[in-house]
Amino acid sequence: TITDHPQLFQIVTPIHVNEFENALCSHPNRPFCDSVVRSLREGFWPYANIPDDYPLKYEAPQPEIEDEDQIRFLRDQRDIELSRNRYSDGFGILLDGMVRMPNFAVPKDNGSAWRQVINHSFGPHALNLMVDKDAMGKAPLDGMRTFGPTL
């Protein structure tokens, strides 16, 4: 799917991967370096392994959203992510290897604002179910600021 639809899978990073890879040429831990370089090129899902029984694609049910402020917030978030090349343009149905997890918003700051939630732990084929909890240990996956030091 990635090879057939490269326009959907831009990998945007401030790291010049080829230069980074060259800088690591004498690093003693080749498997680690190779995995980091591969992940910078192909994307990350730390400590994940896809079980043999997982479907080729999975669409988790989406919550019904009726609140106009929440809908507007989610659309604004989508537009921000599109403008930063973090989301691809819409393309219809899911392709092989794709998963759609529930996406919604919850109130924050005593209800004066919204926080976007993409629930990677929902359902029988949740993305987080692929994460090897033993390999991960107690590494937090709340963001790179907390996860990065565990690498």
PEGIUR-V585621 format. One record per backbone hydrogen bond with DSSP energy under -0.5 kcal/mol. CO is the residue of the C=O (numbers start at 1). NH is the residue of the N-H. E is the energy in kcal/mol with one decimal. If there is no record, write none. Layout:
# PEGIUR-V585621
co: <CO | CO>
nh: <NH | NH>
e: <E | E>
This chain:
# PEGIUR-V585621
co: <1 | 3 | 5 | 6 | 10 | 11 | 15 | 16 | 17 | 18 | 19 | 20 | 21 | 22 | 24 | 28 | 29 | 30 | 31 | 32 | 33 | 34 | 35 | 36 | 37 | 38 | 39 | 45 | 47 | 49 | 51 | 56 | 58 | 58 | 64 | 67 | 68 | 69 | 70 | 71 | 72 | 73 | 74 | 75 | 76 | 77 | 78 | 79 | 80 | 81 | 81 | 82 | 91 | 95 | 98 | 99 | 100 | 102 | 104 | 106 | 108 | 108 | 109 | 113 | 115 | 117 | 117 | 118 | 119 | 119 | 120 | 123 | 126 | 127 | 128 | 130 | 131 | 132 | 133 | 136 | 143 | 143 | 144 | 147 | 147 | 148>
nh: <5 | 6 | 8 | 9 | 12 | 13 | 17 | 20 | 21 | 22 | 23 | 24 | 24 | 25 | 27 | 30 | 33 | 34 | 35 | 36 | 37 | 38 | 39 | 40 | 41 | 42 | 43 | 48 | 132 | 51 | 54 | 97 | 60 | 100 | 66 | 71 | 72 | 73 | 74 | 75 | 76 | 77 | 78 | 79 | 80 | 81 | 82 | 83 | 84 | 86 | 87 | 85 | 93 | 98 | 58 | 101 | 60 | 119 | 117 | 115 | 112 | 113 | 112 | 108 | 106 | 104 | 119 | 120 | 102 | 122 | 128 | 126 | 129 | 130 | 131 | 49 | 133 | 136 | 137 | 139 | 146 | 147 | 148 | 150 | 151 | 151>
e: <-1.7 | -0.5 | -1.9 | -1.3 | -0.7 | -0.6 | -1.2 | -2.7 | -3.0 | -2.2 | -2.2 | -1.1 | -0.6 | -1.4 | -2.1 | -1.1 | -2.3 | -3.2 | -2.1 | -2.3 | -2.6 | -2.7 | -2.4 | -2.3 | -1.6 | -2.9 | -2.9 | -1.7 | -3.1 | -0.6 | -1.6 | -4.1 | -0.6 | -2.8 | -0.6 | -2.4 | -2.6 | -2.5 | -2.6 | -2.4 | -2.6 | -2.7 | -2.5 | -2.5 | -2.3 | -2.6 | -2.7 | -2.4 | -1.3 | -2.8 | -1.0 | -1.7 | -0.5 | -1.9 | -1.7 | -0.6 | -2.9 | -2.1 | -3.5 | -2.4 | -0.7 | -1.6 | -1.4 | -2.5 | -2.4 | -2.5 | -0.6 | -1.3 | -0.5 | -1.1 | -2.9 | -1.2 | -1.0 | -1.6 | -1.1 | -2.2 | -1.1 | -2.2 | -1.7 | -1.5 | -0.7 | -2.7 | -2.5 | -1.6 | -0.6 | -1.6>
